[in-house]
Amino acid sequence: MSKTKIIFKHAMLITLLIGGFFFLSKLFGQENNPYLRFLNIVFVIVGIRQAVKTSIENNNETNYATNYGIAFGTSALGVLFSTIGVLIYVSLINPNFLNELNNSFLIGGNLSIYELVFTLIIEGLASSIVGSLMVMQFFKNHQSKVQVTA
C-alpha cells in the first residue's frame, strides 16, 4: 500500500472517530463538556498507531524517519479534516456552537470562526507532533517480520 493511501485512510479514521465521538456526545447532551475534548488525542493516537502498523506490516517499512513522516502526515491530515468538519458544522448546522466554544475555558474569548479554525489547527498540530513521537517510541526498535530464505 502506498504511503499516500496509508496516510489518507488513517486520517479519515481519525476524522470519523472524532466526529462520531462528537455526535455521540451531542446525543447525550455533553457536546459542551470541554473535558471530553481531551479524548480527541486518544483518537489521534489510535489513527497514528494503525498507520505506522500498516506501514510496517504491508510495506515492511522499518525506517524511523519514513514511519514518523507517515505518523505525522496521518495526524496532521486528520486534524485538517476534523477542523473542516467543525467549520462546516458551525457554518451550516449550528452557528450557536461558536458561542458555546468561545465560552469554554479551553478557547476563552470572543474568537471569530477564522480565529477558531486557526486555534484548532495549531492545537491539533501540537497534538500531532506529540502523538507521533509517542507512537514512534513504541515502534522505534520494531523489526519487520520478513522471512529470509537461503
LINPEVEN-V687508 format. One record per backbone hydrogen bond with DSSP energy under -1.0 kcal/mol. NH is the residue of the N-H (numbers start at 0). CO is the residue of the C=O. If there is no record, write none. Layout:
BEGIN
NH_CO ; NH_CO
END
This chain:
BEGIN
5_1 ; 6_2 ; 7_3 ; 8_4 ; 9_5 ; 10_6 ; 11_7 ; 12_8 ; 13_9 ; 14_10 ; 15_11 ; 16_12 ; 17_13 ; 18_14 ; 19_15 ; 20_16 ; 21_17 ; 22_18 ; 23_19 ; 24_20 ; 25_21 ; 26_22 ; 27_23 ; 28_25 ; 29_24 ; 32_29 ; 35_32 ; 37_34 ; 38_35 ; 39_36 ; 42_38 ; 43_39 ; 44_40 ; 45_41 ; 46_42 ; 47_43 ; 48_44 ; 49_45 ; 50_46 ; 51_47 ; 52_48 ; 53_49 ; 54_50 ; 55_51 ; 56_52 ; 57_53 ; 58_54 ; 60_54 ; 66_62 ; 67_63 ; 68_64 ; 69_65 ; 70_66 ; 71_67 ; 72_68 ; 73_69 ; 74_70 ; 75_71 ; 76_72 ; 77_73 ; 78_74 ; 79_75 ; 80_76 ; 81_77 ; 82_78 ; 83_79 ; 84_80 ; 85_81 ; 86_82 ; 87_83 ; 88_84 ; 89_85 ; 90_86 ; 91_87 ; 92_88 ; 93_88 ; 96_93 ; 97_94 ; 99_95 ; 100_96 ; 101_97 ; 102_98 ; 103_100 ; 107_103 ; 115_111 ; 116_112 ; 117_113 ; 118_114 ; 119_115 ; 120_116 ; 121_117 ; 122_118 ; 123_119 ; 124_120 ; 125_121 ; 126_122 ; 127_123 ; 128_124 ; 129_125 ; 130_126 ; 131_127 ; 132_128 ; 133_129 ; 134_130 ; 135_131 ; 136_132 ; 138_134 ; 139_135 ; 141_138 ; 145_143
END
